[in-house]
Amino acid sequence: MLAGKFHATLYVVLAVLFTTPLLFAASKLDPVTIGYSTFAGAFAPLWVAVEEHLGTKYGLDVRAIYAGRVRPQQLLASGDVPFVLATGTGAMTSHIVGVKDQVMVATVTNKVGSAIFSRQNIKSVEELKGKLVATGRPGAFQDVMTRYVLLSRFGLVPERDVKFMPTGEPALAIQALERGVVDAAGMSAPYMFVARKMGFREIANYDKLGVTYPYATVTVLRPLLTKQPELIEKVLKCLIEATHIIKTDKQKGLAVLAKYQRGSSDEILEATYQHTVATLDEAPHPTLAVFRNALEMLTPQFPQAKQADVSAMVDGSFMKKLDDSGFIRGLYNKK
C-alpha cells in the first residue's frame, strides 16, 4: 500500500518536474505578428512558419494577419505589426514621395507570377488598343505591373491606347472579365490559374517576358533595424526554414495552401504549389538591381522615382549575415 502511494507520489513529482519547464518555455514565447497582402503562393512561407510553429525554437509565437483592403503599410504604422510580407510597391512609393521609414530586408521571390488574360475574341496584346483592362487597386502592384508591361513590351501607352478599371480584389477582376465588363485583366497566381482554367486567353505572361520585381518582400520600420536586430534575424530564419519545408515536403506545402487558399480545387492547388516551389528563393537576398528595375517601372506614375535612393529603402545586411553563417546551406545540406 505504502509502495503504491510512493510510486504515485513519485509519478506526480516527475510529471511536474518535466512539464513545468515546457509550460514555462511556452509561456515565454514572444508574440510577433506578420501582415501579408495577398493569397499568392509566394506568401506561403509565412503560413508554413505559423502552422509548423517554427518560431518556437527562437522563442517566438509567430502569427499572421491578412491586410485585406488595408494597405500593408498601414499595418506597420499601427505599431502592432512589426513585419509585413508584401510586394515592394508600397515601401518604394513611400520613399519616392518622401516618407522613408520603411526598409525591406528580404525578398522571398523576384518572380511575379502574373499574366494578362483576355476574352477569347482578343488574340494578342496589340488588340487591346482602345480596350478596357482590369487591374488591382490604383498604384498597387498589379496596376503598376500591367501598365509597365503594356508600355515597355508592347508600346501601348496607358490611358491613351488602353483604359484601366481598378477592380480591387483579384476575384472581382475575374468577375468583370467573365461578365464582359472589361476586355482583359492583369492576374497574379493563384488567380491566373483560375483564369486559365476558365478558358480565358493568356496573351502575356510576365515571367516568360523576363520581368522581375520585388514581389514578396519582408518590410519593417527603420527603428526596428537598430532596436531589435535579433528579432529580424529570427523572423528571417523562420521564413527561410519554411521555404525549405515547402520545397522538400509537398504534403505539408499543399496542406498549407489548401488551408489559406480555401475553396481552391486540387488542380489549382497543384498548379500553385508547382509554381511556388519553382519561384521561391532559398536565400531571399534583397537584390539592389531588382529594386532599381522596379523603380523604373514606377517612373511613369512617379517621375521622381528616377532620383530615389535604393540603398535607403533596402538593407541586405541581415540576409548576408545569415547566408555567411551557413544557416541556409545547412538546411539544404550544401557545403
Phi and psi restraints in degrees (value plus and minus 20) as a CYANA .aco file:
   2 LEU   PHI     -83.4   -43.4
   2 LEU   PSI     -58.8   -18.8
   3 ALA   PHI     -81.9   -41.9
   3 ALA   PSI     -59.3   -19.3
   4 GLY   PHI     -83.7   -43.7
   4 GLY   PSI     -63.1   -23.1
   5 LYS   PHI     -84.5   -44.5
   5 LYS   PSI     -58.8   -18.8
   6 PHE   PHI     -81.0   -41.0
   6 PHE   PSI     -66.9   -26.9
   7 HIS   PHI     -84.6   -44.6
   7 HIS   PSI     -58.0   -18.0
   8 ALA   PHI     -84.7   -44.7
   8 ALA   PSI     -63.6   -23.6
   9 THR   PHI     -84.2   -44.2
   9 THR   PSI     -63.1   -23.1
  10 LEU   PHI     -80.3   -40.3
  10 LEU   PSI     -60.6   -20.6
  11 TYR   PHI     -81.3   -41.3
  11 TYR   PSI     -63.8   -23.8
  12 VAL   PHI     -84.0   -44.0
  12 VAL   PSI     -64.4   -24.4
  13 VAL   PHI     -81.4   -41.4
  13 VAL   PSI     -66.7   -26.7
  14 LEU   PHI     -83.0   -43.0
  14 LEU   PSI     -59.8   -19.8
  15 ALA   PHI     -81.4   -41.4
  15 ALA   PSI     -62.7   -22.7
  16 VAL   PHI     -85.8   -45.8
  16 VAL   PSI     -63.1   -23.1
  17 LEU   PHI     -81.3   -41.3
  17 LEU   PSI     -60.2   -20.2
  18 PHE   PHI    -104.1   -64.1
  18 PHE   PSI     -49.5    -9.5
  19 THR   PHI    -110.2   -70.2
  19 THR   PSI     -46.6    -6.6
  20 THR   PHI     -80.0   -40.0
  20 THR   PSI     -66.2   -26.2
  21 PRO   PHI     -79.5   -39.5
  21 PRO   PSI     -56.6   -16.6
  22 LEU   PHI     -87.3   -47.3
  22 LEU   PSI     -63.6   -23.6
  23 LEU   PHI     -85.1   -45.1
  23 LEU   PSI     -58.9   -18.9
  24 PHE   PHI     -84.7   -44.7
  24 PHE   PSI     -62.6   -22.6
  25 ALA   PHI     -82.7   -42.7
  25 ALA   PSI     -62.9   -22.9
  26 ALA   PHI     -82.1   -42.1
  26 ALA   PSI     -59.3   -19.3
  27 SER   PHI     -90.2   -50.2
  27 SER   PSI     -40.0     0.0
  28 LYS   PHI    -109.4   -69.4
  28 LYS   PSI     -20.0    20.0
  29 LEU   PHI     -85.2   -45.2
  29 LEU   PSI     111.7   151.7
  30 ASP   PHI    -108.2   -68.2
  30 ASP   PSI     101.6   141.6
  31 PRO   PHI     -90.3   -50.3
  31 PRO   PSI     115.3   155.3
  32 VAL   PHI    -156.2  -116.2
  32 VAL   PSI     103.0   143.0
  33 THR   PHI    -121.2   -81.2
  33 THR   PSI     112.7   152.7
  34 ILE   PHI    -139.5   -99.5
  34 ILE   PSI     103.2   143.2
  35 GLY   PHI    -105.0   -65.0
  35 GLY   PSI     131.9   171.9
  36 TYR   PHI    -158.6  -118.6
  36 TYR   PSI     135.3   175.3
  37 SER   PHI    -124.0   -84.0
  37 SER   PSI     -36.2     3.8
  38 THR   PHI    -177.7  -137.7
  38 THR   PSI     153.9   193.9
  39 PHE   PHI    -124.1   -84.1
  39 PHE   PSI       4.6    44.6
  40 ALA   PHI     -88.3   -48.3
  40 ALA   PSI     133.7   173.7
  41 GLY   PHI     -79.8   -39.8
  41 GLY   PSI     -44.6    -4.6
  42 ALA   PHI     -81.8   -41.8
  42 ALA   PSI     -38.8     1.2
  43 PHE   PHI    -115.6   -75.6
  43 PHE   PSI     -17.1    22.9
  44 ALA   PHI     -82.0   -42.0
  44 ALA   PSI     -50.9   -10.9
  45 PRO   PHI     -75.7   -35.7
  45 PRO   PSI     -56.2   -16.2
  46 LEU   PHI     -85.5   -45.5
  46 LEU   PSI     -64.2   -24.2
  47 TRP   PHI     -84.3   -44.3
  47 TRP   PSI     -59.9   -19.9
  48 VAL   PHI     -86.3   -46.3
  48 VAL   PSI     -60.7   -20.7
  49 ALA   PHI     -78.9   -38.9
  49 ALA   PSI     -58.2   -18.2
  50 VAL   PHI     -91.4   -51.4
  50 VAL   PSI     -71.1   -31.1
  51 GLU   PHI     -88.3   -48.3
  51 GLU   PSI     -52.4   -12.4
  52 GLU   PHI    -112.8   -72.8
  52 GLU   PSI     -17.7    22.3
  53 HIS   PHI      33.1    73.1
  53 HIS   PSI      24.5    64.5
  54 LEU   PHI     -88.2   -48.2
  54 LEU   PSI     -40.2    -0.2
  55 GLY   PHI     -92.6   -52.6
  55 GLY   PSI     -39.3     0.7
  56 THR   PHI     -79.7   -39.7
  56 THR   PSI     -56.0   -16.0
  57 LYS   PHI     -88.9   -48.9
  57 LYS   PSI     -34.8     5.2
  58 TYR   PHI    -131.3   -91.3
  58 TYR   PSI      -7.5    32.5
  59 GLY   PHI      56.6    96.6
  59 GLY   PSI       2.9    42.9
  60 LEU   PHI    -138.4   -98.4
  60 LEU   PSI     125.2   165.2
  61 ASP   PHI    -128.8   -88.8
  61 ASP   PSI      73.2   113.2
  62 VAL   PHI     -99.5   -59.5
  62 VAL   PSI     107.5   147.5
  63 ARG   PHI    -145.2  -105.2
  63 ARG   PSI     134.1   174.1
  64 ALA   PHI    -142.4  -102.4
  64 ALA   PSI     122.8   162.8
  65 ILE   PHI    -155.3  -115.3
  65 ILE   PSI     110.8   150.8
  66 TYR   PHI    -101.6   -61.6
  66 TYR   PSI     109.8   149.8
  67 ALA   PHI     -88.6   -48.6
  67 ALA   PSI     -48.5    -8.5
  68 GLY   PHI      43.2    83.2
  68 GLY   PSI    -150.2  -110.2
  69 ARG   PHI    -104.7   -64.7
  69 ARG   PSI     -23.3    16.7
  70 VAL   PHI    -105.6   -65.6
  70 VAL   PSI     118.0   158.0
  71 ARG   PHI     -86.9   -46.9
  71 ARG   PSI     118.5   158.5
  72 PRO   PHI     -73.1   -33.1
  72 PRO   PSI     -53.4   -13.4
  73 GLN   PHI     -83.1   -43.1
  73 GLN   PSI     -47.7    -7.7
  74 GLN   PHI     -89.3   -49.3
  74 GLN   PSI     -51.1   -11.1
  75 LEU   PHI     -84.4   -44.4
  75 LEU   PSI     -63.6   -23.6
  76 LEU   PHI     -80.4   -40.4
  76 LEU   PSI     -64.5   -24.5
  77 ALA   PHI     -83.9   -43.9
  77 ALA   PSI     -44.2    -4.2
  78 SER   PHI     -85.8   -45.8
  78 SER   PSI     -44.8    -4.8
  79 GLY   PHI      67.3   107.3
  79 GLY   PSI     -31.7     8.3
  80 ASP   PHI    -113.8   -73.8
  80 ASP   PSI     -35.1     4.9
  81 VAL   PHI    -141.8  -101.8
  81 VAL   PSI      79.8   119.8
  82 PRO   PHI     -98.7   -58.7
  82 PRO   PSI     -33.9     6.1
  83 PHE   PHI    -153.6  -113.6
  83 PHE   PSI     124.7   164.7
  84 VAL   PHI    -152.8  -112.8
  84 VAL   PSI     123.9   163.9
  85 LEU   PHI    -127.7   -87.7
  85 LEU   PSI      89.6   129.6
  86 ALA   PHI    -175.5  -135.5
  86 ALA   PSI     150.4   190.4
  87 THR   PHI     -84.4   -44.4
  87 THR   PSI     138.2   178.2
  88 GLY   PHI     -94.3   -54.3
  88 GLY   PSI     -23.4    16.6
  89 THR   PHI     -77.8   -37.8
  89 THR   PSI     -69.8   -29.8
  90 GLY   PHI     -81.8   -41.8
  90 GLY   PSI     -67.5   -27.5
  91 ALA   PHI     -84.9   -44.9
  91 ALA   PSI     -61.2   -21.2
  92 MET   PHI     -87.1   -47.1
  92 MET   PSI     -64.3   -24.3
  93 THR   PHI     -85.7   -45.7
  93 THR   PSI     -52.5   -12.5
  94 SER   PHI     -82.4   -42.4
  94 SER   PSI     -64.3   -24.3
  95 HIS   PHI     -82.8   -42.8
  95 HIS   PSI     -60.8   -20.8
  96 ILE   PHI     -79.7   -39.7
  96 ILE   PSI     -59.4   -19.4
  97 VAL   PHI    -110.3   -70.3
  97 VAL   PSI     -14.8    25.2
  98 GLY   PHI      84.2   124.2
  98 GLY   PSI     -20.9    19.1
  99 VAL   PHI    -118.4   -78.4
  99 VAL   PSI      82.9   122.9
 100 LYS   PHI    -131.8   -91.8
 100 LYS   PSI      16.4    56.4
 101 ASP   PHI    -111.5   -71.5
 101 ASP   PSI     -26.1    13.9
 102 GLN   PHI    -122.4   -82.4
 102 GLN   PSI     119.0   159.0
 103 VAL   PHI    -153.2  -113.2
 103 VAL   PSI     114.2   154.2
 104 MET   PHI    -118.3   -78.3
 104 MET   PSI     104.1   144.1
 105 VAL   PHI    -128.4   -88.4
 105 VAL   PSI     -28.5    11.5
 106 ALA   PHI    -181.5  -141.5
 106 ALA   PSI     133.6   173.6
 107 THR   PHI    -147.2  -107.2
 107 THR   PSI      89.3   129.3
 108 VAL   PHI     -84.2   -44.2
 108 VAL   PSI     -56.5   -16.5
 109 THR   PHI    -176.4  -136.4
 109 THR   PSI     126.8   166.8
 110 ASN   PHI    -122.4   -82.4
 110 ASN   PSI     -20.7    19.3
 111 LYS   PHI    -106.8   -66.8
 111 LYS   PSI     113.3   153.3
 112 VAL   PHI    -111.5   -71.5
 112 VAL   PSI     -36.3     3.7
 113 GLY   PHI      30.3    70.3
 113 GLY   PSI      28.9    68.9
 114 SER   PHI    -155.8  -115.8
 114 SER   PSI     141.0   181.0
 115 ALA   PHI    -180.3  -140.3
 115 ALA   PSI     142.8   182.8
 116 ILE   PHI    -122.1   -82.1
 116 ILE   PSI     107.3   147.3
 117 PHE   PHI    -133.9   -93.9
 117 PHE   PSI     122.5   162.5
 118 SER   PHI    -147.4  -107.4
 118 SER   PSI     149.0   189.0
 119 ARG   PHI     -89.6   -49.6
 119 ARG   PSI     138.6   178.6
 120 GLN   PHI     -81.3   -41.3
 120 GLN   PSI     -45.7    -5.7
 121 ASN   PHI     -94.9   -54.9
 121 ASN   PSI     -30.1     9.9
 122 ILE   PHI    -125.1   -85.1
 122 ILE   PSI      98.2   138.2
 123 LYS   PHI    -124.1   -84.1
 123 LYS   PSI     -28.1    11.9
 124 SER   PHI    -173.1  -133.1
 124 SER   PSI     142.8   182.8
 125 VAL   PHI     -82.3   -42.3
 125 VAL   PSI     -57.6   -17.6
 126 GLU   PHI     -77.6   -37.6
 126 GLU   PSI     -50.1   -10.1
 127 GLU   PHI     -94.8   -54.8
 127 GLU   PSI     -22.0    18.0
 128 LEU   PHI     -99.6   -59.6
 128 LEU   PSI     -27.0    13.0
 129 LYS   PHI     -79.8   -39.8
 129 LYS   PSI     105.8   145.8
 130 GLY   PHI      62.8   102.8
 130 GLY   PSI     -15.0    25.0
 131 LYS   PHI    -124.2   -84.2
 131 LYS   PSI     155.9   195.9
 132 LEU   PHI    -131.9   -91.9
 132 LEU   PSI     108.9   148.9
 133 VAL   PHI    -140.4  -100.4
 133 VAL   PSI     112.9   152.9
 134 ALA   PHI    -105.2   -65.2
 134 ALA   PSI     119.7   159.7
 135 THR   PHI    -154.0  -114.0
 135 THR   PSI    -194.0  -154.0
 136 GLY   PHI    -102.6   -62.6
 136 GLY   PSI    -166.8  -126.8
 137 ARG   PHI     -86.5   -46.5
 137 ARG   PSI     126.9   166.9
 138 PRO   PHI     -76.9   -36.9
 138 PRO   PSI     108.0   148.0
 139 GLY   PHI      61.5   101.5
 139 GLY   PSI     -26.0    14.0
 140 ALA   PHI    -104.4   -64.4
 140 ALA   PSI    -199.8  -159.8
 141 PHE   PHI     -72.8   -32.8
 141 PHE   PSI     -75.3   -35.3
 142 GLN   PHI     -85.1   -45.1
 142 GLN   PSI     -54.6   -14.6
 143 ASP   PHI     -84.5   -44.5
 143 ASP   PSI     -68.0   -28.0
 144 VAL   PHI     -82.0   -42.0
 144 VAL   PSI     -66.2   -26.2
 145 MET   PHI     -86.4   -46.4
 145 MET   PSI     -63.6   -23.6
 146 THR   PHI     -83.7   -43.7
 146 THR   PSI     -64.0   -24.0
 147 ARG   PHI     -81.7   -41.7
 147 ARG   PSI     -63.5   -23.5
 148 TYR   PHI     -83.7   -43.7
 148 TYR   PSI     -67.6   -27.6
 149 VAL   PHI     -83.1   -43.1
 149 VAL   PSI     -64.5   -24.5
 150 LEU   PHI     -81.4   -41.4
 150 LEU   PSI     -60.0   -20.0
 151 LEU   PHI     -98.4   -58.4
 151 LEU   PSI     -70.2   -30.2
 152 SER   PHI     -97.3   -57.3
 152 SER   PSI     -52.0   -12.0
 153 ARG   PHI    -119.6   -79.6
 153 ARG   PSI     -44.0    -4.0
 154 PHE   PHI    -149.5  -109.5
 154 PHE   PSI     -19.7    20.3
 155 GLY   PHI      49.6    89.6
 155 GLY   PSI      -1.6    38.4
 156 LEU   PHI    -111.6   -71.6
 156 LEU   PSI      98.2   138.2
 157 VAL   PHI    -101.0   -61.0
 157 VAL   PSI     100.8   140.8
 158 PRO   PHI     -77.4   -37.4
 158 PRO   PSI     120.0   160.0
 159 GLU   PHI      54.2    94.2
 159 GLU   PSI     -42.8    -2.8
 160 ARG   PHI    -115.3   -75.3
 160 ARG   PSI     -74.3   -34.3
 161 ASP   PHI    -109.4   -69.4
 161 ASP   PSI     -50.6   -10.6
 162 VAL   PHI    -154.1  -114.1
 162 VAL   PSI     116.1   156.1
 163 LYS   PHI    -120.0   -80.0
 163 LYS   PSI     135.1   175.1
 164 PHE   PHI    -146.1  -106.1
 164 PHE   PSI     126.1   166.1
 165 MET   PHI    -142.4  -102.4
 165 MET   PSI      92.7   132.7
 166 PRO   PHI     -94.7   -54.7
 166 PRO   PSI      90.0   130.0
 167 THR   PHI    -119.5   -79.5
 167 THR   PSI     -27.9    12.1
 168 GLY   PHI      58.5    98.5
 168 GLY   PSI    -135.7   -95.7
 169 GLU   PHI     -81.1   -41.1
 169 GLU   PSI     119.2   159.2
 170 PRO   PHI     -74.6   -34.6
 170 PRO   PSI     -57.1   -17.1
 171 ALA   PHI     -80.8   -40.8
 171 ALA   PSI     -52.6   -12.6
 172 LEU   PHI     -91.2   -51.2
 172 LEU   PSI     -52.3   -12.3
 173 ALA   PHI     -85.7   -45.7
 173 ALA   PSI     -60.6   -20.6
 174 ILE   PHI     -83.5   -43.5
 174 ILE   PSI     -61.8   -21.8
 175 GLN   PHI     -83.0   -43.0
 175 GLN   PSI     -60.9   -20.9
 176 ALA   PHI     -84.0   -44.0
 176 ALA   PSI     -57.4   -17.4
 177 LEU   PHI     -90.2   -50.2
 177 LEU   PSI     -62.3   -22.3
 178 GLU   PHI     -84.1   -44.1
 178 GLU   PSI     -57.3   -17.3
 179 ARG   PHI    -107.8   -67.8
 179 ARG   PSI     -20.6    19.4
 180 GLY   PHI      58.8    98.8
 180 GLY   PSI      -6.4    33.6
 181 VAL   PHI     -89.0   -49.0
 181 VAL   PSI     -55.1   -15.1
 182 VAL   PHI    -143.2  -103.2
 182 VAL   PSI     143.5   183.5
 183 ASP   PHI    -112.2   -72.2
 183 ASP   PSI     -44.6    -4.6
 184 ALA   PHI    -177.4  -137.4
 184 ALA   PSI     149.7   189.7
 185 ALA   PHI    -173.1  -133.1
 185 ALA   PSI     122.7   162.7
 186 GLY   PHI    -103.8   -63.8
 186 GLY   PSI     110.4   150.4
 187 MET   PHI    -151.5  -111.5
 187 MET   PSI     121.6   161.6
 188 SER   PHI    -129.8   -89.8
 188 SER   PSI     140.5   180.5
 189 ALA   PHI     -84.2   -44.2
 189 ALA   PSI     122.7   162.7
 190 PRO   PHI    -108.0   -68.0
 190 PRO   PSI     -22.1    17.9
 191 TYR   PHI     -87.7   -47.7
 191 TYR   PSI     -45.3    -5.3
 192 MET   PHI     -87.1   -47.1
 192 MET   PSI     -50.6   -10.6
 193 PHE   PHI     -91.7   -51.7
 193 PHE   PSI     -54.7   -14.7
 194 VAL   PHI     -85.7   -45.7
 194 VAL   PSI     -65.8   -25.8
 195 ALA   PHI     -82.0   -42.0
 195 ALA   PSI     -58.4   -18.4
 196 ARG   PHI     -85.2   -45.2
 196 ARG   PSI     -63.3   -23.3
 197 LYS   PHI     -86.2   -46.2
 197 LYS   PSI     -51.5   -11.5
 198 MET   PHI     -97.1   -57.1
 198 MET   PSI     -24.8    15.2
 199 GLY   PHI      74.5   114.5
 199 GLY   PSI     -11.4    28.6
 200 PHE   PHI     -93.4   -53.4
 200 PHE   PSI     132.0   172.0
 201 ARG   PHI    -105.2   -65.2
 201 ARG   PSI     105.6   145.6
 202 GLU   PHI    -106.5   -66.5
 202 GLU   PSI      86.9   126.9
 203 ILE   PHI    -123.2   -83.2
 203 ILE   PSI     -31.2     8.8
 204 ALA   PHI    -177.4  -137.4
 204 ALA   PSI      97.4   137.4
 205 ASN   PHI    -125.2   -85.2
 205 ASN   PSI      98.3   138.3
 206 TYR   PHI     -85.1   -45.1
 206 TYR   PSI     -59.1   -19.1
 207 ASP   PHI     -84.1   -44.1
 207 ASP   PSI     -60.2   -20.2
 208 LYS   PHI     -88.2   -48.2
 208 LYS   PSI     -46.1    -6.1
 209 LEU   PHI    -100.0   -60.0
 209 LEU   PSI     -23.6    16.4
 210 GLY   PHI      61.9   101.9
 210 GLY   PSI      -1.3    38.7
 211 VAL   PHI     -99.6   -59.6
 211 VAL   PSI     109.1   149.1
 212 THR   PHI    -140.3  -100.3
 212 THR   PSI     133.6   173.6
 213 TYR   PHI    -184.7  -144.7
 213 TYR   PSI     127.2   167.2
 214 PRO   PHI     -90.1   -50.1
 214 PRO   PSI      62.7   102.7
 215 TYR   PHI     -95.8   -55.8
 215 TYR   PSI     -61.2   -21.2
 216 ALA   PHI    -150.0  -110.0
 216 ALA   PSI      78.8   118.8
 217 THR   PHI    -130.5   -90.5
 217 THR   PSI     128.2   168.2
 218 VAL   PHI    -112.7   -72.7
 218 VAL   PSI      95.9   135.9
 219 THR   PHI    -139.3   -99.3
 219 THR   PSI     118.5   158.5
 220 VAL   PHI    -153.5  -113.5
 220 VAL   PSI     148.5   188.5
 221 LEU   PHI    -104.7   -64.7
 221 LEU   PSI     126.7   166.7
 222 ARG   PHI     -73.5   -33.5
 222 ARG   PSI     -62.4   -22.4
 223 PRO   PHI     -76.5   -36.5
 223 PRO   PSI     -47.6    -7.6
 224 LEU   PHI     -84.3   -44.3
 224 LEU   PSI     -47.6    -7.6
 225 LEU   PHI     -78.3   -38.3
 225 LEU   PSI     -59.1   -19.1
 226 THR   PHI    -121.2   -81.2
 226 THR   PSI     -49.2    -9.2
 227 LYS   PHI    -100.7   -60.7
 227 LYS   PSI     -55.7   -15.7
 228 GLN   PHI    -160.1  -120.1
 228 GLN   PSI      39.0    79.0
 229 PRO   PHI     -82.7   -42.7
 229 PRO   PSI     -51.6   -11.6
 230 GLU   PHI     -85.0   -45.0
 230 GLU   PSI     -55.9   -15.9
 231 LEU   PHI     -84.8   -44.8
 231 LEU   PSI     -62.3   -22.3
 232 ILE   PHI     -79.2   -39.2
 232 ILE   PSI     -65.2   -25.2
 233 GLU   PHI     -82.3   -42.3
 233 GLU   PSI     -61.9   -21.9
 234 LYS   PHI     -85.0   -45.0
 234 LYS   PSI     -62.9   -22.9
 235 VAL   PHI     -84.4   -44.4
 235 VAL   PSI     -62.4   -22.4
 236 LEU   PHI     -83.0   -43.0
 236 LEU   PSI     -58.5   -18.5
 237 LYS   PHI     -81.0   -41.0
 237 LYS   PSI     -61.7   -21.7
 238 CYS   PHI     -80.3   -40.3
 238 CYS   PSI     -66.0   -26.0
 239 LEU   PHI     -88.3   -48.3
 239 LEU   PSI     -57.8   -17.8
 240 ILE   PHI     -87.5   -47.5
 240 ILE   PSI     -62.3   -22.3
 241 GLU   PHI     -86.2   -46.2
 241 GLU   PSI     -56.7   -16.7
 242 ALA   PHI     -84.3   -44.3
 242 ALA   PSI     -58.9   -18.9
 243 THR   PHI     -81.1   -41.1
 243 THR   PSI     -60.5   -20.5
 244 HIS   PHI     -81.1   -41.1
 244 HIS   PSI     -62.0   -22.0
 245 ILE   PHI     -82.4   -42.4
 245 ILE   PSI     -64.5   -24.5
 246 ILE   PHI     -79.9   -39.9
 246 ILE   PSI     -61.7   -21.7
 247 LYS   PHI     -94.6   -54.6
 247 LYS   PSI     -43.2    -3.2
 248 THR   PHI    -135.6   -95.6
 248 THR   PSI     -30.6     9.4
 249 ASP   PHI    -152.4  -112.4
 249 ASP   PSI      70.3   110.3
 250 LYS   PHI     -81.5   -41.5
 250 LYS   PSI     -58.1   -18.1
 251 GLN   PHI     -80.2   -40.2
 251 GLN   PSI     -65.4   -25.4
 252 LYS   PHI     -88.4   -48.4
 252 LYS   PSI     -60.2   -20.2
 253 GLY   PHI     -80.9   -40.9
 253 GLY   PSI     -66.7   -26.7
 254 LEU   PHI     -86.3   -46.3
 254 LEU   PSI     -57.1   -17.1
 255 ALA   PHI     -83.3   -43.3
 255 ALA   PSI     -60.7   -20.7
 256 VAL   PHI     -89.3   -49.3
 256 VAL   PSI     -62.0   -22.0
 257 LEU   PHI     -80.9   -40.9
 257 LEU   PSI     -61.4   -21.4
 258 ALA   PHI     -83.0   -43.0
 258 ALA   PSI     -55.5   -15.5
 259 LYS   PHI     -92.5   -52.5
 259 LYS   PSI     -63.8   -23.8
 260 TYR   PHI    -108.4   -68.4
 260 TYR   PSI     -43.3    -3.3
 261 GLN   PHI    -126.2   -86.2
 261 GLN   PSI      34.2    74.2
 262 ARG   PHI     -73.9   -33.9
 262 ARG   PSI     112.5   152.5
 263 GLY   PHI      77.2   117.2
 263 GLY   PSI     -30.5     9.5
 264 SER   PHI     -92.6   -52.6
 264 SER   PSI     122.7   162.7
 265 SER   PHI     -93.5   -53.5
 265 SER   PSI     144.2   184.2
 266 ASP   PHI     -79.2   -39.2
 266 ASP   PSI     -55.7   -15.7
 267 GLU   PHI     -84.6   -44.6
 267 GLU   PSI     -63.4   -23.4
 268 ILE   PHI     -88.4   -48.4
 268 ILE   PSI     -60.4   -20.4
 269 LEU   PHI     -83.4   -43.4
 269 LEU   PSI     -61.3   -21.3
 270 GLU   PHI     -83.6   -43.6
 270 GLU   PSI     -64.8   -24.8
 271 ALA   PHI     -83.0   -43.0
 271 ALA   PSI     -60.7   -20.7
 272 THR   PHI     -85.8   -45.8
 272 THR   PSI     -62.2   -22.2
 273 TYR   PHI     -83.0   -43.0
 273 TYR   PSI     -66.7   -26.7
 274 GLN   PHI     -82.1   -42.1
 274 GLN   PSI     -60.8   -20.8
 275 HIS   PHI     -87.0   -47.0
 275 HIS   PSI     -60.3   -20.3
 276 THR   PHI     -84.1   -44.1
 276 THR   PSI     -66.9   -26.9
 277 VAL   PHI     -79.2   -39.2
 277 VAL   PSI     -59.9   -19.9
 278 ALA   PHI     -94.0   -54.0
 278 ALA   PSI     -43.6    -3.6
 279 THR   PHI    -130.8   -90.8
 279 THR   PSI     -37.6     2.4
 280 LEU   PHI     -88.3   -48.3
 280 LEU   PSI     118.4   158.4
 281 ASP   PHI    -108.5   -68.5
 281 ASP   PSI     111.8   151.8
 282 GLU   PHI     -81.2   -41.2
 282 GLU   PSI     -62.7   -22.7
 283 ALA   PHI    -136.7   -96.7
 283 ALA   PSI      75.9   115.9
 284 PRO   PHI     -98.3   -58.3
 284 PRO   PSI      41.0    81.0
 285 HIS   PHI     -86.4   -46.4
 285 HIS   PSI     118.2   158.2
 286 PRO   PHI    -101.7   -61.7
 286 PRO   PSI      78.5   118.5
 287 THR   PHI     -99.5   -59.5
 287 THR   PSI     101.9   141.9
 288 LEU   PHI     -80.3   -40.3
 288 LEU   PSI     -57.2   -17.2
 289 ALA   PHI     -80.9   -40.9
 289 ALA   PSI     -57.4   -17.4
 290 VAL   PHI     -87.3   -47.3
 290 VAL   PSI     -59.0   -19.0
 291 PHE   PHI     -89.1   -49.1
 291 PHE   PSI     -56.9   -16.9
 292 ARG   PHI     -83.5   -43.5
 292 ARG   PSI     -60.9   -20.9
 293 ASN   PHI     -83.8   -43.8
 293 ASN   PSI     -58.1   -18.1
 294 ALA   PHI     -85.8   -45.8
 294 ALA   PSI     -57.9   -17.9
 295 LEU   PHI     -83.5   -43.5
 295 LEU   PSI     -55.3   -15.3
 296 GLU   PHI     -82.8   -42.8
 296 GLU   PSI     -58.4   -18.4
 297 MET   PHI     -84.7   -44.7
 297 MET   PSI     -51.8   -11.8
 298 LEU   PHI    -101.8   -61.8
 298 LEU   PSI     -33.8     6.2
 299 THR   PHI     -77.6   -37.6
 299 THR   PSI     -61.1   -21.1
 300 PRO   PHI     -76.9   -36.9
 300 PRO   PSI     -53.7   -13.7
 301 GLN   PHI    -113.4   -73.4
 301 GLN   PSI     -47.4    -7.4
 302 PHE   PHI    -150.6  -110.6
 302 PHE   PSI      65.1   105.1
 303 PRO   PHI     -73.7   -33.7
 303 PRO   PSI     -50.2   -10.2
 304 GLN   PHI     -91.7   -51.7
 304 GLN   PSI     -24.7    15.3
 305 ALA   PHI     -81.5   -41.5
 305 ALA   PSI     -44.1    -4.1
 306 LYS   PHI     -82.7   -42.7
 306 LYS   PSI     -48.1    -8.1
 307 GLN   PHI    -116.6   -76.6
 307 GLN   PSI     -20.1    19.9
 308 ALA   PHI     -87.6   -47.6
 308 ALA   PSI     121.1   161.1
 309 ASP   PHI    -113.8   -73.8
 309 ASP   PSI      88.0   128.0
 310 VAL   PHI     -81.8   -41.8
 310 VAL   PSI     -59.0   -19.0
 311 SER   PHI     -83.7   -43.7
 311 SER   PSI     -40.4    -0.4
 312 ALA   PHI    -101.3   -61.3
 312 ALA   PSI     -39.7     0.3
 313 MET   PHI    -126.0   -86.0
 313 MET   PSI     -25.4    14.6
 314 VAL   PHI    -149.9  -109.9
 314 VAL   PSI     116.0   156.0
 315 ASP   PHI    -149.0  -109.0
 315 ASP   PSI      84.7   124.7
 316 GLY   PHI    -111.5   -71.5
 316 GLY   PSI     -15.4    24.6
 317 SER   PHI     -86.9   -46.9
 317 SER   PSI     -53.5   -13.5
 318 PHE   PHI     -88.0   -48.0
 318 PHE   PSI     -64.0   -24.0
 319 MET   PHI     -87.3   -47.3
 319 MET   PSI     -57.3   -17.3
 320 LYS   PHI     -82.6   -42.6
 320 LYS   PSI     -63.3   -23.3
 321 LYS   PHI     -81.8   -41.8
 321 LYS   PSI     -64.7   -24.7
 322 LEU   PHI     -84.9   -44.9
 322 LEU   PSI     -62.7   -22.7
 323 ASP   PHI     -86.0   -46.0
 323 ASP   PSI     -64.0   -24.0
 324 ASP   PHI     -84.5   -44.5
 324 ASP   PSI     -47.7    -7.7
 325 SER   PHI     -92.6   -52.6
 325 SER   PSI     -35.5     4.5
 326 GLY   PHI      69.2   109.2
 326 GLY   PSI     -16.5    23.5
 327 PHE   PHI     -78.0   -38.0
 327 PHE   PSI     -66.3   -26.3
 328 ILE   PHI     -91.1   -51.1
 328 ILE   PSI     -64.0   -24.0
 329 ARG   PHI     -80.2   -40.2
 329 ARG   PSI     -55.7   -15.7
 330 GLY   PHI     -83.6   -43.6
 330 GLY   PSI     -57.2   -17.2
 331 LEU   PHI     -83.5   -43.5
 331 LEU   PSI     -59.4   -19.4
 332 TYR   PHI    -118.7   -78.7
 332 TYR   PSI     -10.0    30.0
 333 ASN   PHI      34.9    74.9
 333 ASN   PSI      22.7    62.7
 334 LYS   PHI    -122.6   -82.6
 334 LYS   PSI     127.0   167.0
